[in-house]
């Protein structure tokens, strides 16, 4: 469970980086991981280099820069869906943690700008189908 949490806290961006190599990210239950404040806190600490990381955390930190730079270009559709779901959950339920992660991993804000633009598009599309 703890290993899965690390992957999900940042799967929002990281799982996408090496999709072909890291298919293990496909089976992670994002909702379950992000429902535990304790697990989120531990994995955020790992990603911020404030706490020790399990092996999965080290792998996550290794692929995160590429995932951010390419906007999850190498992600499978499933990984991208889970990653973006995790981002939304972190932003809504763990805003302080998200702020810290963004400051460290997306200091220019480029990834966040792309994500926000895509969110607006997704919201408009959902609105078309709900009306």
C-alpha positions as CSV (number, residue, x, y, z in Angstrom):
1,X,0.0,0.0,0.0
2,X,2.8,2.4,0.9
3,X,4.5,1.7,-2.4
4,X,1.4,2.4,-4.3
5,X,0.8,5.7,-2.6
6,X,4.2,7.1,-3.6
7,X,3.5,6.2,-7.2
8,X,0.1,7.8,-7.1
9,X,1.0,11.0,-5.4
10,X,3.1,11.8,-8.3
11,X,1.6,9.4,-10.8
12,X,-0.2,12.6,-11.8
13,X,2.9,13.3,-13.8
14,X,5.4,10.6,-13.3
15,X,3.8,7.4,-14.4
16,X,3.6,8.9,-17.8
17,X,7.3,9.4,-18.3
18,X,8.3,5.8,-19.0
19,X,5.0,4.1,-19.8
20,X,6.6,1.3,-21.8
21,X,9.0,0.5,-19.0
22,X,6.7,1.1,-16.1
23,X,3.4,-0.7,-16.9
24,X,3.2,-1.4,-13.1
25,X,1.6,2.1,-12.8
26,X,-1.4,0.9,-14.7
27,X,-2.8,-1.1,-11.8
28,X,-2.6,1.6,-9.1
29,X,-5.8,2.7,-7.5
30,X,-5.4,6.5,-7.4
31,X,-8.6,7.1,-5.3
32,X,-7.5,4.6,-2.6
33,X,-4.0,6.1,-2.3
34,X,-5.0,9.7,-2.2
35,X,-7.7,9.0,0.4
36,X,-5.0,8.5,3.0
37,X,-3.5,11.7,4.3
38,X,-0.7,9.8,6.1
39,X,0.4,8.1,2.8
40,X,0.2,11.3,0.8
41,X,2.2,13.1,3.5
42,X,4.9,10.4,3.4
43,X,5.2,10.4,-0.3
44,X,5.1,14.1,-0.7
45,X,8.0,14.2,1.8
46,X,9.9,11.7,-0.3
47,X,9.4,13.8,-3.5
48,X,10.4,16.9,-1.7
49,X,13.5,15.2,-0.3
50,X,12.4,15.7,3.3
51,X,11.8,12.0,4.0
52,X,13.4,8.8,2.8
53,X,12.0,7.2,-0.3
54,X,11.2,3.6,-1.0
55,X,12.6,2.2,-4.3
56,X,9.4,3.2,-6.1
57,X,9.9,6.8,-4.9
58,X,13.4,6.9,-6.3
59,X,12.1,5.7,-9.7
60,X,9.3,8.2,-9.6
61,X,11.8,11.0,-8.9
62,X,14.0,9.7,-11.8
63,X,11.2,9.9,-14.4
64,X,9.4,12.9,-13.2
65,X,11.4,15.6,-15.0
66,X,10.8,13.9,-18.4
67,X,7.1,13.5,-17.7
68,X,6.8,17.2,-16.8
69,X,8.8,18.3,-19.8
70,X,6.9,16.2,-22.3
71,X,3.5,16.6,-20.7
72,X,3.2,12.9,-20.2
73,X,3.9,12.2,-23.9
74,X,5.0,8.6,-23.3
75,X,2.1,7.7,-21.1
76,X,-0.5,5.2,-22.0
77,X,-4.1,6.6,-22.1
78,X,-4.8,4.8,-18.8
79,X,-1.7,6.3,-17.1
80,X,-2.5,9.7,-18.4
81,X,-6.1,9.5,-17.1
82,X,-4.9,8.4,-13.7
83,X,-2.2,11.0,-13.6
84,X,-4.6,13.8,-14.4
85,X,-7.1,12.4,-11.9
86,X,-4.4,12.4,-9.3
87,X,-3.5,16.0,-10.1
88,X,-7.1,17.1,-9.7
89,X,-7.4,15.3,-6.4
90,X,-4.1,16.7,-5.0
91,X,-5.1,20.2,-6.0
92,X,-8.5,19.9,-4.4
93,X,-7.8,17.8,-1.3
94,X,-4.2,18.5,-0.6
95,X,-3.6,22.1,-1.8
96,X,-0.5,22.8,0.4
97,X,1.1,19.6,-0.7
98,X,0.3,20.4,-4.3
99,X,1.8,23.9,-3.9
100,X,5.1,22.4,-2.6
101,X,5.3,19.7,-5.3
102,X,4.6,22.3,-8.0
103,X,7.2,24.7,-6.6
104,X,9.8,21.9,-6.7
105,X,8.9,20.0,-9.9
106,X,7.2,22.7,-12.1
107,X,8.8,26.0,-11.0
108,X,8.1,27.7,-14.3
109,X,4.5,26.6,-14.2
110,X,4.5,25.4,-17.8
111,X,3.1,21.9,-17.0
112,X,0.4,23.5,-14.8
113,X,-0.6,26.0,-17.6
114,X,-1.0,23.1,-20.1
115,X,-3.0,21.1,-17.5
116,X,-5.3,24.0,-16.7
117,X,-5.9,24.7,-20.4
118,X,-6.8,21.0,-21.0
119,X,-9.0,21.0,-17.9
120,X,-11.0,24.0,-19.4
121,X,-11.4,22.0,-22.7
122,X,-12.5,18.9,-20.8
123,X,-15.0,20.9,-18.8
124,X,-16.5,22.5,-21.9
125,X,-16.8,19.1,-23.6
126,X,-18.5,17.6,-20.5
127,X,-20.8,20.5,-20.5
128,X,-21.9,19.9,-24.0
129,X,-22.9,16.3,-23.2
130,X,-24.7,17.2,-19.9
131,X,-26.9,19.9,-21.5
